Amino acid sequence: MSATPQQVSLGSRPIPRLRWWIACLLFASTIINYIDRQTLSLLAPFLSDQYHWSHTDYANLLISFRVAYALGQTICGRLIDRVGTRRGLTFSVFWYSLVSIATSVVRGFSGFGVVRFLLGLGESANWPGATKAVSEWFPMRERGLATAFFDSGSSIGGAIAPFLILPIYFRWGWRPAFIVPGILGLAWLLAWRRMYYVPQEHPRITPSEREMILAESVQITPGLKSQFAKTLLRLPQTWGTIAAKALTDPVWFFITDWFPIYLVAKGISIRAGLIAIWIPFLAADLGNFFGGVASGYLIKRGWPLGRARKALVIFGGIGVTMLIPTILTRDPLQIAALFAVATFCYASFSTIANVLPSDLFAGGAVASVSGLSGTGAGIGTIIAFELIGRFSDANRALGTHSFDKIIVVAGLVPFVAMLLVLALVRNTGATTRGLVRPL
């Protein structure tokens, strides 16, 4: 049972705009989440030399994470809808923080495979949980910006990670580099347990803010409660939401997990290419906010919600094709610039993909649909990583070390996602029956 405001705190002074402090917690969680997972990616060139991993070996380590992450998204999404955001994210962050610390004692390929699987299982709750928290704390007009804010933690975490993890590695070795993110996660839990409660029960929310949030609160319909998963999977809106993640996230994870190896294949050292590593992450952070602010601005100008969201989907689907020209250059700054444009556009699309569950579905289904879309993204990423590992190893055996065809495909797949979202996310009979909100 959730604590009442009186049980949480007596006589606490209300905090104005408390919802944005909640958003800051979600943002911080996402930063730590990405620093945690980026540690292996940054150290992959060094660990591959030390342990003699092939690209296929490395791909299999990434896949062990993705298998757990894909399964966990649906499981954790449904679990969070049942037990609540506060308890769900508490367990998740505690789990993956301990796993990150435990990584420091593993030895060899099989040990890394086990801990990466456990890490993926724990980290899978972040996006369903954060998406549900946004639906609990923000009115519709602000959800795009709030989602952009927490989602931007992925790019900020990716940008911070090289400057945190690599100095630790060069001074103390790879084992301490896995301990630090775990400690950060445990520290975050202290703030989360103290701060997060739903608006109805929070002792420090102002009455006006609670009234404003609850005015847009929608409960899950009886038709959606019965035969829950079966009902959701019959809806084209659910499949449009899944497509938005399943065909864009693999491209982002290719950039986050393979970019250092891609630069080395281009003949660019990690030290020399450091600027190329962090600039695309910074651009993605700006793209997150652009997606949220731009869609909110269009809504304020009188655009229908669906049209405002889809405008950003079109912008993102077209913009990610800017990855393709990188095959024509070996200059780190040119590569960084082109990847920056692509990640900016991807992140704008990603913000809308993450906010769609709260746009389309009532509160009791938000985390579940977000989890389903995360599972779709996980499956897509697993397939992509297996193909990338095998294809790049085959090229390396031929002496070409080329990622060019992979880059071309990565630039085109989000365009397909754009077309599917436009086709599937629309008003249908489910809208009139109250299963889905109208767009």
C-alpha positions in Angstrom: 0.0 0.0 0.0 1.3 3.5 -0.8 2.1 5.9 2.0 -0.3 8.7 2.6 1.0 12.3 2.7 0.7 12.3 6.5 2.9 9.1 6.7 5.5 10.6 4.4 6.0 13.9 6.1 4.2 16.2 8.5 4.2 20.0 8.1 6.5 20.0 5.0 6.5 23.2 3.0 5.0 22.9 -0.5 7.4 23.0 -3.4 6.3 25.1 -6.3 6.4 23.4 -9.7 7.2 20.1 -8.0 6.6 18.2 -11.3 9.8 19.6 -12.8 11.8 18.4 -9.8 10.3 15.0 -10.5 11.5 15.4 -14.1 15.0 16.2 -12.8 15.1 12.9 -10.9 14.0 11.0 -14.1 16.7 12.9 -16.1 19.4 12.0 -13.5 18.3 8.4 -13.6 18.6 8.2 -17.4 22.1 9.8 -17.2 23.3 7.2 -14.8 21.6 4.5 -16.8 23.5 5.5 -19.9 26.9 6.0 -18.2 26.4 2.5 -16.8 25.8 0.8 -20.2 28.3 3.0 -22.0 31.2 1.8 -19.9 31.6 -1.5 -21.8 31.2 0.3 -25.2 34.0 2.8 -24.3 36.3 0.1 -23.0 35.5 -2.4 -25.8 38.6 -1.6 -28.0 40.9 -2.2 -25.0 39.0 -5.2 -23.6 38.9 -6.8 -27.1 42.6 -6.6 -27.3 43.1 -7.9 -23.7 40.7 -10.8 -24.1 41.0 -11.4 -27.8 37.4 -10.8 -28.7 36.2 -10.7 -32.3 33.5 -8.3 -33.4 31.1 -11.2 -33.3 32.1 -11.9 -29.7 31.5 -8.2 -28.8 28.2 -8.3 -30.7 27.2 -11.3 -28.6 28.0 -9.4 -25.4 25.8 -6.6 -26.6 23.1 -9.1 -27.6 23.1 -10.7 -24.1 22.2 -7.2 -22.7 19.6 -6.7 -25.4 17.9 -10.0 -24.9 17.4 -9.3 -21.2 16.5 -5.6 -22.1 13.9 -6.7 -24.7 12.2 -9.2 -22.4 12.4 -7.0 -19.4 10.7 -4.0 -21.1 7.4 -5.8 -21.4 7.7 -7.6 -18.1 8.8 -4.4 -16.2 6.3 -2.2 -18.0 3.4 -4.4 -16.9 4.9 -4.8 -13.4 5.2 -1.0 -13.0 1.6 -0.5 -14.0 0.7 -3.0 -11.2 3.1 -2.0 -8.3 3.5 1.7 -9.1 6.3 3.9 -10.4 8.0 4.5 -7.1 8.5 0.9 -6.1 9.2 -0.3 -9.7 12.1 2.1 -10.3 13.5 1.6 -6.8 13.9 -2.1 -7.5 15.3 -1.5 -11.0 18.0 1.0 -10.1 19.1 -1.0 -7.0 19.4 -4.1 -9.2 21.4 -2.7 -12.0 23.7 -0.6 -9.7 24.7 -3.8 -7.8 25.3 -5.6 -11.2 27.5 -2.7 -12.4 29.6 -3.0 -9.3 29.7 -6.8 -9.6 31.1 -6.4 -13.2 34.4 -5.4 -11.7 35.1 -8.9 -10.4 34.3 -10.9 -13.6 36.9 -12.7 -15.6 36.6 -13.6 -19.2 33.9 -13.7 -21.9 31.3 -15.8 -20.2 31.4 -13.7 -17.0 30.9 -10.5 -19.1 28.0 -12.2 -20.8 26.2 -13.0 -17.5 26.6 -9.6 -16.0 25.5 -7.9 -19.2 22.3 -10.0 -19.3 21.6 -9.1 -15.6 22.4 -5.4 -16.3 19.9 -5.4 -19.2 17.2 -6.9 -17.1 17.6 -4.2 -14.5 17.9 -1.3 -16.8 14.9 -2.3 -18.9 12.5 -0.6 -16.4 13.8 2.9 -16.9 11.9 4.0 -19.9 8.5 2.4 -19.0 8.9 3.8 -15.5 9.9 7.3 -16.6 7.1 7.4 -19.2 4.5 6.4 -16.6 5.9 9.0 -14.2 5.5 11.7 -16.8 1.9 10.6 -17.4 1.3 10.8 -13.7 2.8 14.2 -13.1 2.4 16.2 -16.3 -0.6 17.6 -18.3 -0.8 16.7 -22.0 0.6 19.9 -23.3 3.8 19.5 -21.2 4.4 15.8 -21.7 6.5 16.2 -24.9 8.9 18.6 -23.1 9.0 16.5 -19.9 9.7 13.3 -22.0 12.4 15.2 -23.9 13.9 16.2 -20.7 14.3 12.8 -19.2 15.1 11.2 -22.5 17.9 13.7 -23.1 19.7 12.1 -20.2 20.6 9.3 -22.6 22.6 11.7 -24.7 24.0 13.6 -21.8 25.1 10.3 -20.2 26.7 9.2 -23.4 28.5 12.6 -23.7 29.7 12.5 -20.0 30.7 8.8 -20.1 34.0 9.2 -22.1 35.2 12.0 -19.7 34.4 9.9 -16.6 35.2 6.4 -17.7 38.3 6.8 -19.8 40.3 8.7 -17.3 39.5 6.1 -14.7 40.6 3.4 -17.1 43.8 5.0 -18.1 44.8 5.6 -14.4 43.4 2.6 -12.5 42.3 0.0 -15.1 38.9 -1.2 -16.3 37.6 -2.8 -13.0 37.2 0.5 -11.1 35.5 2.0 -14.2 32.5 -0.3 -13.7 32.2 0.5 -9.9 31.7 4.2 -10.2 28.4 4.1 -12.2 27.0 1.6 -9.7 27.8 3.9 -6.8 26.1 6.8 -8.6 22.9 4.7 -9.0 22.8 3.9 -5.3 23.2 7.5 -4.4 20.3 8.4 -6.8 18.1 6.0 -4.9 18.3 8.1 -1.7 16.8 11.1 -3.5 14.2 9.0 -5.3 12.8 7.3 -2.2 12.6 10.7 -0.5 11.0 12.7 -3.3 8.8 10.5 -5.5 5.1 9.9 -4.7 2.1 10.2 -7.0 0.5 13.7 -7.0 -2.6 12.5 -5.1 -0.4 11.5 -2.2 2.6 13.8 -2.3 2.9 15.9 0.9 4.8 18.8 -0.8 2.8 19.5 -3.8 0.8 22.8 -4.0 -3.0 22.4 -4.2 -3.1 24.3 -7.5 -0.5 22.0 -9.1 -2.3 18.9 -7.8 -5.6 20.2 -9.2 -4.0 21.0 -12.6 -2.4 17.6 -12.9 -5.5 15.6 -11.8 -7.8 17.5 -14.1 -6.2 15.6 -17.0 -5.9 12.2 -15.2 -7.6 9.4 -17.1 -8.2 5.9 -15.7 -7.9 2.8 -17.8 -11.2 1.7 -19.4 -12.9 -1.6 -18.5 -12.5 -2.8 -22.1 -8.7 -2.5 -21.8 -8.4 -4.1 -18.4 -9.9 -7.4 -19.6 -7.6 -9.5 -21.8 -5.1 -6.8 -21.4 -2.2 -7.8 -23.7 -4.5 -9.3 -26.3 -6.6 -6.1 -26.5 -3.5 -3.9 -26.8 -1.9 -6.0 -29.6 -5.1 -5.8 -31.7 -4.8 -2.0 -31.9 -2.9 -0.4 -34.8 -1.9 2.4 -32.5 0.0 -0.1 -30.4 1.8 -1.4 -33.4 2.6 2.2 -34.6 4.1 2.9 -31.2 6.1 -0.3 -31.4 7.4 0.6 -34.9 8.4 4.0 -33.8 10.9 2.4 -31.3 11.7 -0.9 -33.1 13.0 0.8 -36.2 14.8 3.8 -34.7 16.4 2.6 -31.4 18.6 0.1 -33.1 20.2 3.0 -35.0 20.8 4.9 -31.8 22.3 1.8 -30.1 24.5 1.2 -33.0 25.9 4.7 -32.5 26.2 4.3 -28.7 27.7 0.8 -28.7 29.6 0.6 -32.0 30.8 4.2 -32.6 34.3 3.8 -31.0 34.8 0.6 -33.1 33.5 2.3 -36.2 36.0 5.1 -35.7 38.9 2.7 -35.3 37.8 0.9 -38.5 38.0 4.3 -40.2 41.6 4.6 -39.1 40.8 7.1 -36.3 42.2 6.5 -32.8 40.0 6.8 -29.7 42.1 9.7 -28.4 42.1 11.5 -31.7 38.4 10.9 -32.2 37.2 11.9 -28.8 35.5 14.9 -30.2 33.7 12.8 -32.7 32.4 10.6 -29.9 30.8 13.2 -27.7 29.5 15.8 -30.3 26.7 13.5 -31.6 25.6 12.9 -28.1 25.4 16.6 -27.4 23.4 17.0 -30.7 21.0 14.3 -29.6 20.4 16.1 -26.3 19.5 19.3 -28.2 17.3 17.2 -30.5 15.4 15.8 -27.5 14.5 19.3 -26.4 13.7 20.4 -29.9 11.2 17.6 -30.3 9.5 18.3 -27.1 9.5 22.1 -27.4 8.5 22.2 -31.1 5.6 19.8 -30.7 4.4 21.8 -27.6 4.7 25.0 -29.5 2.6 23.7 -32.4 -0.1 22.5 -30.0 -0.2 26.0 -28.4 -0.6 27.4 -31.9 -3.7 25.4 -32.3 -2.4 22.3 -34.2 -4.2 19.0 -33.3 -2.1 16.8 -31.0 -1.6 14.1 -33.6 -0.6 16.5 -36.3 1.9 18.2 -34.0 3.5 14.9 -33.0 3.7 13.6 -36.5 5.4 16.7 -37.8 8.4 15.8 -35.6 8.2 12.2 -36.7 8.6 13.3 -40.4 11.4 15.7 -39.5 13.3 12.9 -37.7 12.7 10.2 -40.3 14.1 12.3 -43.0 16.9 13.8 -41.0 18.5 10.5 -39.9 19.4 9.9 -43.6 22.3 12.3 -43.0 24.3 9.3 -41.6 24.7 8.1 -45.2 27.2 10.8 -46.4 29.7 9.8 -43.6 30.8 6.9 -45.9 32.5 9.5 -48.1 34.9 10.9 -45.5 37.5 9.9 -42.9 37.8 13.4 -41.3 36.7 13.2 -37.6 35.1 16.6 -37.6 33.1 15.9 -40.8 32.0 12.6 -39.4 31.1 14.2 -36.1 29.1 16.9 -37.9 27.1 14.5 -40.0 26.4 12.2 -37.1 25.4 15.2 -35.0 22.7 16.2 -37.6 21.5 12.6 -37.7 21.4 12.2 -33.9 19.6 15.6 -33.5 16.9 14.4 -35.9 16.8 10.9 -34.3 16.3 12.4 -30.9 13.4 14.6 -32.0 11.7 11.4 -33.4 12.7 9.5 -30.2 11.0 12.1 -28.0 7.7 11.6 -29.9 8.1 7.8 -29.8 8.5 7.9 -26.1 5.5 10.2 -25.5 3.1 8.3 -27.8 2.1 5.8 -25.0 1.0 8.6 -22.7 -0.7 10.5 -25.6 -2.7 7.5 -26.8 -3.4 5.3 -23.8 -4.9 5.7 -20.3 -2.8 5.7 -17.2 -3.1 2.0 -16.4 -1.7 1.0 -19.8 1.0 3.6 -20.3 4.0 1.6 -18.9 2.7 -1.6 -20.5 2.6 -0.1 -24.0 5.9 1.6 -23.4 7.3 -1.8 -22.4 5.9 -3.4 -25.5 7.6 -0.8 -27.7 10.8 -1.3 -25.8 10.6 -5.0 -26.4 10.2 -4.3 -30.1 13.2 -2.0 -30.0 15.2 -4.7 -28.2 14.3 -7.4 -30.8 15.2 -5.0 -33.6 18.5 -4.2 -31.9 19.4 -7.8 -31.3 18.9 -8.6 -35.0 20.8 -5.6 -36.0 23.8 -6.3 -33.7 24.1 -9.9 -34.8 24.1 -8.8 -38.4 26.6 -6.0 -37.7 29.0 -8.3 -35.9 28.9 -11.0 -38.6 29.1 -8.5 -41.5 32.0 -6.5 -40.0 34.0 -9.6 -39.1 33.5 -10.9 -42.7 34.8 -7.6 -44.0 37.7 -7.6 -41.6 38.6 -11.1 -42.8 38.7 -9.7 -46.3 40.9 -6.8 -45.1 38.3 -4.0 -45.8 37.3 -3.1 -42.3 34.3 -1.3 -43.8 31.0 -0.3 -42.1 29.8 1.6 -45.1 26.8 -0.6 -46.0 25.8 -0.8 -42.3 25.8 3.0 -42.2 23.6 3.2 -45.3 21.0 0.8 -43.8 21.1 2.7 -40.5 20.3 5.9 -42.3 17.3 4.4 -44.1 15.5 2.3 -41.5 14.1 5.3 -39.5 12.5 6.6 -42.7 10.6 3.3 -42.8 9.6 3.8 -39.2 8.3 7.3 -40.1 6.0 5.8 -42.8 4.6 3.2 -40.4 3.8 5.7 -37.7 2.0 7.9 -40.1 0.0 4.9 -41.4 -0.8 3.2 -38.0 -1.2 6.0 -35.4 -4.6 7.3 -36.4 -8.1 7.6 -35.0 -10.0 4.3 -35.4 -12.9 2.5 -33.9 -10.8 1.9 -30.8 -10.9 5.7 -30.3 -14.7 5.8 -30.2 -14.9 2.8 -27.9 -12.7 4.6 -25.4 -9.7 2.2 -25.7 -7.4 4.8 -27.1 -7.4 8.6 -26.8 -8.2 10.6 -30.0 -5.3 12.3 -31.7 
